[in-house]
Each structure stands twice: as C-alpha cells, then as structure tokens.
Amino acid sequence: MTKERQQIKNFKTILKDFEPMVRNPQFLHTGRDIQNFSLRPREAWANWLLCVVLQKIHGDGITFAEDEKGDGIILDKKSGKWIMTEHVSALEIPKGRTLPKGETRIIDAINLKIAKGPEYAKNKNLIVFFDGTGEFYRNKIRENIKGRHNFNAVFCIGLLTGEKKGYIYTITEFRESYGEKSKTFTVKINGDFTGWEISELI
C-alpha cells in the first residue's frame, strides 16, 4: 500500500458502533461514507462480517482497512498480505425495486462485475451483499460462475433474520476447485450488539 490507511483494531468495540446502522436498514443500504472512514456503511458492515468469519478460520490477525479507491482492503497482519475488495449490491433498493428470487438474484449481481473484464477483477475479492432471495442453492451459483470470473474469491453475505433478539447473517465462499465444497457460515449478532457467535452450515 502506498500510504497508511485506517484499520479496524477492535472488532467488539466497532460492533457496537455498527448497531444504529444495522438497525436502520435504509441508512445501512444507501448511506454515504461513514464519518472519518472512507467506506459506505454496507461495505464496512459486510467487511466486518467477512472478517470475523476469516478470523474464525485463519486466526485473529485478519482485519480490514478503508480504501479511497475501492470498497475496503482485507489484511492479514501476521503475514502482511492484503487484498482489495469489490462489492456489489443485490438488495431490493431503491424501495420498490424488483429482483428475481433464489440464486438468480446473486448470479445476476456477480455477472455485473464479471462484465467489467478480467483486469478489473484481478487480485480482488468480490462480495455480494443481498437480501430477499428466499431459498437458494449455493452449488448452483458455484457451478454457474466457475471459470467465468477472475476474482481471487467470491463471497455472498445476506441477512437471514433480524429482530430485537439479534441478527443472523450467512456468509458463503464459492470454491473453484473440483472436489472442494463451498462453505457457508452463520454469524449471530447478540441483541445488544456486544458479541457474536459463528457456526458452519453443513
């Protein structure tokens, strides 16, 4: 990186900062850059969700940083490796927007970024932030996009349930290699936004 960028250092503290944004979907989905942090609310929130899952898999050296040119940078503080993220929305915004259900909604969003070409995708993670899909099959998404994109990895992050007792999001990584299954995790946010639990779905 050419200059120092603000990094997230305490995931528990910032979770509480996210609470009013997550509880206000309109602001979360359409708000502009967060004050003193050059990411949109939904970009920062999706990066937070992804990073806590990556921490579960790879250790707590994983974090993210702001990025004036992109949608955030995922960092491994132990190895010094970093990768830019590119986000795409599969949300029913603005209000009244009609999108297909199921895996088609997610595939259509991914196709928007594939259409920008291989150089655009090179050395980036793609994150699809979605809602309202209903039931979808991750293997159908994986097989549809396999070999058609040049992203380092493709993740989709969506709200499963949201209420006073807490929020549950699903995070899926689509694996490219034959024999490797795509992995899906749930992140359950406590109702008071003071902690979270992560489980892998089989």
Backbone torsions as a table, in degrees:
resi	resn	phi	psi	omega
1	MET	NA	145.1	-174.5
2	THR	-82.4	-20.7	178.3
3	LYS	-151.4	161.3	-178.1
4	GLU	-69.3	135.3	177.8
5	ARG	-119.7	151.3	-179.0
6	GLN	-67.7	127.7	-179.6
7	GLN	-110.9	154.1	173.9
8	ILE	-83.5	122.8	-176.6
9	LYS	-105.6	-30.9	-177.3
10	ASN	-128.1	103.3	-174.7
11	PHE	-70.5	-28.9	179.1
12	LYS	-72.0	-41.6	179.6
13	THR	-65.0	-45.1	-177.5
14	ILE	-70.9	-24.7	175.8
15	LEU	-58.0	-42.5	178.4
16	LYS	-65.1	-34.8	176.6
17	ASP	-65.6	-30.2	-179.9
18	PHE	-75.0	-20.0	-171.4
19	GLU	-50.6	-53.5	-178.0
20	PRO	-63.5	-28.8	178.8
21	MET	-71.2	-45.3	-177.9
22	VAL	-67.6	-34.8	179.9
23	ARG	-75.7	-10.2	178.0
24	ASN	-118.9	82.5	-174.3
25	PRO	-54.2	-35.5	-179.0
26	GLN	-61.3	-44.1	178.5
27	PHE	-70.0	-41.5	179.2
28	LEU	-58.7	-42.0	-174.4
29	HIS	-81.5	-33.3	-171.5
30	THR	-122.3	-4.4	-178.4
31	GLY	-63.7	152.5	179.0
32	ARG	-83.3	-168.2	-175.0
33	ASP	-53.7	142.3	175.3
34	ILE	-68.6	143.8	179.2
35	GLN	-59.8	130.3	178.6
36	ASN	66.1	17.8	177.8
37	PHE	-153.3	116.2	-166.8
38	SER	-84.2	55.4	171.3
39	LEU	-136.8	150.9	173.1
40	ARG	-72.0	155.2	-178.2
41	PRO	-53.5	-46.6	-176.8
42	ARG	-68.5	-30.8	177.1
43	GLU	-67.9	-45.6	179.7
44	ALA	-64.4	-41.6	-178.9
45	TRP	-66.4	-43.6	177.6
46	ALA	-63.2	-39.5	177.6
47	ASN	-65.0	-38.5	176.6
48	TRP	-60.9	-48.8	-179.6
49	LEU	-60.1	-44.3	179.3
50	LEU	-63.5	-43.2	-176.0
51	CYS	-66.4	-37.0	179.5
52	VAL	-67.0	-30.7	174.8
53	VAL	-70.8	-44.0	178.2
54	LEU	-63.4	-34.1	175.0
55	GLN	-63.6	-39.5	178.1
56	LYS	-60.6	-37.0	-176.9
57	ILE	-84.6	-44.7	-168.3
58	HIS	-111.7	-7.3	-178.5
59	GLY	108.7	166.3	-170.9
60	ASP	-80.3	10.2	174.7
61	GLY	-77.3	-5.4	-178.9
62	ILE	-84.4	132.8	174.2
63	THR	-150.6	-173.6	175.8
64	PHE	-138.3	160.3	-176.9
65	ALA	-135.0	160.1	176.5
66	GLU	-70.6	162.4	-178.5
67	ASP	-155.2	114.3	-175.6
68	GLU	-66.9	-24.6	-176.5
69	LYS	-96.6	-23.3	-176.5
70	GLY	-127.7	-153.1	-174.1
71	ASP	-109.7	24.1	179.0
72	GLY	116.6	160.7	-178.9
73	ILE	-126.5	129.0	174.3
74	ILE	-88.0	129.0	-175.7
75	LEU	-119.8	140.6	167.4
76	ASP	-108.9	101.9	-173.4
77	LYS	-66.3	-25.5	-178.9
78	LYS	-74.8	-41.5	-178.3
79	SER	-93.9	-18.8	-176.2
80	GLY	82.5	1.9	-179.0
81	LYS	-79.2	147.2	178.1
82	TRP	-145.2	154.4	179.0
83	ILE	-146.1	137.9	178.5
84	MET	-73.5	150.8	174.3
85	THR	-112.6	146.9	172.6
86	GLU	-121.9	128.2	-177.8
87	HIS	-108.0	149.7	173.5
88	VAL	-139.2	139.5	-176.9
89	SER	-93.8	131.4	169.1
90	ALA	-121.7	44.1	-178.9
91	LEU	-99.1	153.4	178.5
92	GLU	-83.7	62.3	177.1
93	ILE	-130.1	146.0	-2.3
94	PRO	-64.7	166.4	-176.9
95	LYS	-53.1	133.3	-178.9
96	GLY	97.8	-11.6	177.7
97	ARG	-65.2	133.1	-178.7
98	THR	-108.4	122.9	178.3
99	LEU	-121.4	155.6	177.5
100	PRO	-65.9	160.2	178.5
101	LYS	-91.3	173.2	173.9
102	GLY	66.4	-158.7	-175.9
103	GLU	-64.8	-22.2	-179.9
104	THR	-59.3	-37.2	179.9
105	ARG	-60.5	-43.7	-178.3
106	ILE	-73.2	-42.5	179.1
107	ILE	-61.2	-42.7	179.3
108	ASP	-60.0	-40.1	178.6
109	ALA	-66.0	-42.9	178.3
110	ILE	-62.2	-39.8	-179.2
111	ASN	-61.0	-32.2	177.9
112	LEU	-59.6	-36.7	-179.7
113	LYS	-84.2	-34.3	175.4
114	ILE	-59.8	-37.1	-177.3
115	ALA	-63.6	-17.6	179.5
116	LYS	-78.3	-7.8	172.7
117	GLY	100.0	162.3	-175.5
118	PRO	-66.2	-34.0	-179.3
119	GLU	-67.9	-35.3	177.6
120	TYR	-62.4	-37.7	-174.7
121	ALA	-85.7	-18.5	-171.3
122	LYS	-57.8	132.0	176.5
123	ASN	61.3	31.0	176.8
124	LYS	-127.0	151.4	166.3
125	ASN	-94.5	136.2	175.5
126	LEU	-101.0	130.9	178.5
127	ILE	-121.1	120.7	175.9
128	VAL	-99.2	120.9	178.4
129	PHE	-104.9	120.8	-170.3
130	PHE	-136.2	165.8	169.9
131	ASP	-149.2	167.8	168.8
132	GLY	65.8	18.4	-178.3
133	THR	-74.6	-26.4	-167.5
134	GLY	70.8	-152.5	-179.2
135	GLU	-70.3	135.6	173.8
136	PHE	-143.2	159.1	-176.4
137	TYR	-113.2	115.5	-175.4
138	ARG	-65.0	-31.2	-179.7
139	ASN	-66.9	-30.1	177.8
140	LYS	-70.0	-37.9	176.2
141	ILE	-65.6	-47.7	-178.8
142	ARG	-56.2	-48.3	-177.3
143	GLU	-68.7	-32.5	-179.8
144	ASN	-68.0	-41.2	-174.1
145	ILE	-92.8	-10.9	-175.9
146	LYS	-57.8	125.6	177.1
147	GLY	78.4	-0.7	-177.5
148	ARG	-104.4	-4.4	-177.5
149	HIS	-129.0	163.0	-178.8
150	ASN	-117.9	19.4	178.1
151	PHE	-74.6	152.4	176.7
152	ASN	-63.4	-41.0	176.7
153	ALA	-157.2	155.8	177.3
154	VAL	-123.6	127.0	178.9
155	PHE	-122.9	147.6	169.2
156	CYS	-125.1	137.8	-174.8
157	ILE	-128.9	124.2	-177.2
158	GLY	-143.5	152.8	177.8
159	LEU	-77.8	124.7	177.4
160	LEU	-91.0	-53.9	175.4
161	THR	-144.6	149.7	177.2
162	GLY	-145.8	121.9	-178.8
163	GLU	-157.9	-178.5	-178.0
164	LYS	-60.6	-31.7	-178.4
165	LYS	-73.3	-14.4	179.2
166	GLY	145.7	176.1	-179.0
167	TYR	-123.5	141.7	176.8
168	ILE	-124.4	125.9	177.0
169	TYR	-116.5	149.7	172.5
170	THR	-106.8	141.1	177.9
171	ILE	-128.2	119.2	-178.1
172	THR	-120.2	134.6	171.1
173	GLU	-109.0	129.8	-179.8
174	PHE	-93.0	115.0	-177.1
175	ARG	-84.7	141.3	-177.4
176	GLU	-89.8	-34.7	-171.1
177	SER	-72.9	140.8	174.7
178	TYR	-63.8	140.4	-178.7
179	GLY	89.9	-16.5	177.4
180	GLU	-95.9	126.8	178.5
181	LYS	-86.9	143.2	171.9
182	SER	-63.0	147.7	-177.5
183	LYS	-114.3	138.8	177.3
184	THR	-125.9	133.0	176.7
185	PHE	-121.3	153.1	169.2
186	THR	-109.8	141.4	173.4
187	VAL	-117.0	114.8	-179.9
188	LYS	-101.1	115.9	-180.0
189	ILE	-91.9	128.5	178.0
190	ASN	-58.7	152.6	-178.1
191	GLY	-60.7	-27.3	179.0
192	ASP	-99.6	9.5	176.6
193	PHE	56.4	41.9	176.9
194	THR	-111.4	-1.0	-179.7
195	GLY	-174.9	179.3	-177.5
196	TRP	-154.8	160.4	176.1
197	GLU	-129.1	142.5	-178.4
198	ILE	-121.4	132.5	177.7
199	SER	-133.6	146.8	175.6
200	GLU	-95.4	133.3	176.6
201	LEU	-90.1	135.1	180.0
202	ILE	-88.9	NA	NA
